[in-house]
Amino acid sequence: MSTKTIIATIGPASFAPSIIKAMDKAGVDFFRINLSHTEVEDVETMYTMLKSWTDKPVCPDTRGVERRDHPLGRIRRLLGYNTLPSGISKKDAEKLKILNRLGASTIFLSFCSWPEDVAELKTHFDHPITVVSKIENACGLKSLEEICEVSDGILIDRYDLSKDISLVKIPYAQDYIVKTAGIYHTPVYVATNLMESMLTESLPNRAEVNDIVKTLDSGVNGLVLAGETAIGRHPIDAVQVMKEIMDKFDERPEDEDLIGWLLQ
C-alpha cells in the first residue's frame, strides 16, 4: 500500500455512484469538489450525494480571488489587512455557509496569498476545519513560510502559478515550495498536468510518468488528479494508473537490486 495520497477531482465524467465507488476502490484517498464549477444551488446536493457514495473525505475547493498584482503584499503589510479585497469571494461565502451547515471539515483554499486568508476562511465555520492552502500566485509564493505556519497542508497549482512565474521556472518553484513545506512539517500536494494525456487516452505518456515519479521523489505527500477524473474519458483508469505508479515508487529496491526488479 502506497504511503502517498491520491486526491481526485469530481466532475461530469465521474459524478455517478458506480464511478465514485470504483474510484474509491481503486485508491482515491480524498474526493475534491471544485466550487469554481459548482453553482450555489448545487453545492448541497453534490456534497451530500458524494458523502452517501463514499466513506472517503469530500473536500470542497474554493474559487478564491485571483490576485495578480505583485505589490499588493507590500501594501497589505503597510496599510493593514482590511485595506484590500477579501480572499473569499461573495459566491464562495454563500457556498461556505452551506458547507458549514453540512459539517464539511476539509477545505482547499484557492489563491491563498497571505496567512490572513486562512484565518478569514475559518471565520466562515463554527467548527474546526482542516485548511489546505493553494499556492498559485506570486503573493502566495512570497508569503509561503507564513502560510505554512497556519495551514494544515499546501497544494501547488502549477497551472495558475505559471501565470505569475515563467513556465521554465515552475520546476524550481515547485522544489522551493516542497522544501519549505518540509521545514514546517506541512504536508504538500501537487496538481496540474500530471496525466493530461488521459483526458483522452487510456494511459499516460512517458514524460508524465517521469514527472510523477520525480515529483514523488522530491518528498510530496500526494498528488491531485484534476481534469483526468473530472472531465476525462477514463477517470477510473486514471486512479488505477496513479496508484500503480505510487505503489511501484514505494516498493522500488536499493540500487544493487534494481536491475532484477526492472526486468521482472
C-alpha positions in Angstrom: 0.0 0.0 0.0 1.4 3.4 -1.0 2.2 6.0 1.6 1.2 8.7 -0.8 -2.2 10.3 -1.2 -4.4 10.5 -4.2 -6.9 13.4 -4.4 -9.4 13.0 -7.2 -11.5 15.9 -8.6 -15.1 15.2 -9.3 -16.9 16.5 -12.4 -19.2 15.4 -15.2 -17.1 12.4 -16.1 -17.1 10.9 -12.6 -20.2 12.2 -10.7 -22.1 8.9 -10.6 -22.3 6.4 -7.7 -20.8 3.5 -9.7 -17.8 5.6 -10.8 -17.2 7.1 -7.4 -17.3 3.6 -5.8 -14.9 2.3 -8.4 -12.5 5.2 -7.9 -12.7 4.7 -4.1 -11.8 1.1 -4.5 -9.0 1.9 -7.0 -7.2 4.0 -4.4 -8.6 7.6 -4.0 -8.0 9.0 -0.6 -9.9 12.3 -0.9 -12.6 13.5 -3.3 -12.3 17.1 -4.3 -15.2 19.3 -5.4 -14.2 22.3 -7.5 -16.5 25.1 -6.3 -15.4 27.2 -9.3 -17.6 24.9 -11.4 -20.4 24.3 -8.9 -23.4 26.6 -8.7 -24.6 27.7 -5.2 -27.8 25.8 -5.6 -25.9 22.6 -6.5 -23.4 22.6 -3.6 -25.6 20.8 -1.0 -26.8 18.1 -3.4 -23.4 17.4 -4.8 -21.7 17.3 -1.3 -24.4 15.1 0.3 -24.6 12.7 -2.6 -20.8 12.2 -2.6 -20.9 11.6 1.1 -23.5 8.9 0.6 -21.4 7.2 -2.1 -18.1 7.0 -0.3 -16.6 7.0 3.2 -13.5 8.9 2.0 -13.4 12.6 2.9 -15.1 15.0 0.5 -13.1 18.3 0.2 -14.6 21.4 -1.4 -12.1 23.7 -3.1 -13.0 27.5 -3.1 -13.0 29.6 -6.2 -10.8 32.2 -4.5 -9.8 35.7 -5.6 -7.3 35.6 -8.4 -4.9 38.2 -7.2 -2.2 39.1 -9.7 -1.0 42.5 -8.5 2.5 41.8 -7.1 2.8 45.0 -5.0 -0.3 44.0 -3.0 1.7 42.1 -0.4 3.8 45.2 0.4 0.7 47.5 0.5 -1.1 45.0 2.7 1.7 44.9 5.2 1.9 48.7 5.3 -1.8 49.6 5.5 -3.2 46.6 7.2 -5.3 43.5 6.4 -8.7 45.3 5.9 -7.4 47.7 3.2 -7.5 45.0 0.5 -10.2 42.9 -1.0 -11.3 39.7 0.9 -9.7 36.4 -0.1 -13.2 34.9 -0.1 -15.5 35.9 -2.9 -19.2 36.6 -2.4 -20.1 33.4 -4.2 -17.6 31.4 -2.1 -19.1 32.9 1.1 -22.6 31.6 0.1 -21.2 28.2 -0.6 -19.2 28.1 2.6 -22.3 28.9 4.6 -23.9 25.7 3.2 -20.8 23.7 3.7 -20.6 24.9 7.3 -24.1 23.7 7.9 -23.3 20.3 6.3 -20.3 19.9 8.5 -17.5 20.0 5.9 -14.2 19.5 7.7 -11.5 19.9 5.0 -11.4 22.9 2.6 -8.9 23.7 -0.1 -8.3 27.5 -0.2 -7.6 28.8 -3.7 -5.2 31.7 -4.3 -4.1 31.8 -0.7 -1.9 34.9 -0.7 -1.3 35.7 3.0 -1.8 33.9 6.3 -4.7 36.1 7.0 -6.6 34.4 4.2 -6.5 31.2 6.2 -7.8 33.0 9.3 -10.6 34.6 7.2 -11.7 31.2 5.8 -12.0 29.8 9.3 -14.4 32.6 10.3 -17.0 31.0 7.9 -17.2 27.9 10.0 -18.4 27.3 13.6 -16.4 24.1 13.9 -12.7 23.3 13.4 -11.6 22.7 9.8 -8.5 21.4 8.1 -7.2 24.0 5.6 -5.1 23.1 2.6 -3.8 26.4 1.2 -3.2 26.5 -2.6 -0.1 28.3 -3.7 -0.8 29.6 -7.2 0.3 33.2 -7.4 3.4 35.4 -6.6 1.9 36.7 -3.4 1.4 33.2 -2.0 4.9 32.3 -3.0 6.4 35.3 -1.2 4.3 34.6 1.9 4.9 30.8 1.8 6.6 30.4 5.2 3.9 32.3 7.0 1.2 30.4 5.1 2.8 27.1 6.1 2.8 28.1 9.7 -1.1 28.4 9.8 -2.1 25.8 7.2 -2.7 22.1 7.6 -1.4 21.4 4.1 -0.1 23.1 0.9 -1.2 22.4 -2.6 0.9 23.6 -5.5 -1.3 24.5 -8.5 1.3 24.6 -11.3 -1.2 26.0 -13.9 -2.2 29.2 -12.2 1.3 29.6 -10.7 2.7 29.7 -14.3 0.7 32.9 -14.9 2.9 34.7 -12.4 6.1 32.7 -13.0 7.9 31.8 -16.2 6.9 28.3 -17.3 10.5 27.2 -17.4 10.9 28.2 -13.7 7.9 26.3 -12.4 10.0 23.2 -11.6 12.2 25.3 -9.3 9.2 27.0 -7.7 7.8 23.5 -7.0 11.1 22.4 -5.4 11.2 25.5 -3.3 7.6 25.1 -2.1 8.1 21.4 -1.3 11.3 22.0 0.7 9.8 25.0 2.6 6.7 23.0 3.5 9.0 20.2 4.7 10.8 22.6 7.0 7.5 23.4 8.6 6.3 19.8 8.6 3.4 20.8 6.5 2.0 18.2 4.1 2.3 19.2 0.4 0.5 18.1 -2.7 1.0 18.8 -6.4 -1.6 19.4 -9.1 -1.8 20.2 -12.8 -0.9 18.2 -16.0 0.1 15.1 -14.1 -1.6 12.8 -16.6 -3.1 15.3 -19.0 -3.0 12.8 -21.9 -5.5 10.7 -20.0 -8.2 13.2 -20.8 -8.5 11.2 -24.0 -6.1 8.3 -23.8 -6.2 5.2 -21.5 -2.6 5.5 -20.4 -0.3 8.4 -19.6 2.7 9.2 -21.7 6.3 8.5 -20.7 7.1 12.1 -19.8 4.0 12.3 -17.5 5.1 9.1 -15.7 8.6 10.5 -15.3 7.2 13.8 -13.9 5.0 12.0 -11.4 7.9 9.8 -10.1 10.3 12.8 -9.9 7.6 14.7 -8.0 7.1 11.9 -5.6 10.8 11.6 -5.1 11.0 15.2 -4.1 9.1 14.4 -1.0 5.5 15.4 -1.7 2.7 13.8 0.3 0.3 13.3 -2.5 -0.9 14.2 -6.0 -4.1 15.7 -7.4 -6.0 14.3 -10.4 -7.9 17.2 -11.9 -9.2 17.1 -15.4 -8.2 13.4 -15.6 -11.1 12.4 -13.3 -13.4 15.5 -13.7 -13.8 15.6 -17.5 -11.5 12.8 -18.8 -12.7 9.7 -20.7 -11.0 7.3 -18.2 -11.5 8.5 -14.6 -11.2 5.1 -13.1 -8.2 4.1 -15.2 -6.5 7.4 -14.2 -6.8 6.5 -10.5 -5.6 2.9 -11.1 -2.6 4.1 -13.1 -1.7 6.7 -10.5 -2.0 4.1 -7.7 0.3 1.7 -9.6 2.9 4.4 -10.1 2.8 5.2 -6.4 3.0 1.6 -5.4 6.0 1.0 -7.6 7.6 4.1 -6.2 7.2 2.7 -2.7 8.4 -0.8 -3.5 11.5 0.1 -5.6 14.6 -1.6 -4.3 18.0 -0.3 -3.5 20.4 0.2 -6.4 22.1 -3.2 -6.1 18.7 -5.0 -6.6 17.3 -2.5 -9.2 18.2 -4.4 -12.4 16.5 -7.6 -11.3 13.4 -5.6 -10.2 13.2 -3.7 -13.5 13.4 -6.9 -15.6 10.7 -8.8 -13.6 
